[in-house]
C-alpha cells in the first residue's frame, strides 16, 4: 500500500501475475482491499506432511515424573573434571621453537 497525492493506493498481483492498483480515500480501506485481493490470488494452503512433535525432550520412563525445575537442573549439570586431569592438559610438553 502506497500513498500518492493524498490518496492511498492498494497494490497487488492477480493469480496470473498481472499487477493491479486501485486508489482509496482512506488508508484502512486500501489495506483491507489489498489484503482481500492477495488472499484471493494466493490462498493459504494447509500444511502437508507430519506435524512436528510438541516437544523434543527425551521421553520419560513409565512411572517417572520429572518436574520442570528438576529437568532444568539435570540439563545444567556438567560432570566435574578432576584437578589432576585438568592440570595435565595445561602442562603438556611442547617442543621449544627455534
C-alpha positions, -999 to +999 in steps of 0.1 A: +000+000+000+014+034-010+003+070-005+002+092-035-012+128-038-033+124-007-048+091-019-040+056-008-031+030-035-037-007-029-011-027-049-014-064-056-009-091-082-035-113-097-033-151-099-018-149-134+009-124-122-006-092-136+000-062-114-031-042-103-036-010-084-067+008-070-069+041-052-089+048-020-095+078+001-088+060+034-058+041+045-079+014+062-100+007+031-069+004+009-052-020+033-083-041+037-089-043+000-053-052-008-053-080+018-085-094+004-071-094-032-039-110-021-058-138-003-080-144-034-050-146-057-028-167-034-049-185-008-032-201+021-029-239+019-029-264+047+005-278+056+013-312+041+032-340+059+035-349+095+034-324+123+064-316+143+064-331+178+053-307+205+085-314+225+119-327+216+125-337+252+137-372+260+107-395+267+102-404+303+102-440+316+068-452+327+060-442+362+087-415+363+078-379+370+102-351+365+093-315+373+103-286+352+129-274+377+144-308+381+147-312+343+164-278+342+188-289+369+196-321+350+203-302+318+226-277+336+246-304+354+281-307+340+304-335+350+333-323+371+369-328+358+394-338+385+423-314+391+449-339+380+433-343+346+427-306+342+463-297+352+478-324+329+462-307+299+479-274+305+514-289+313+518-309+281+553-309+268+558-287+238+590-285+218+607-252+220+606-231+188+638-224+173 
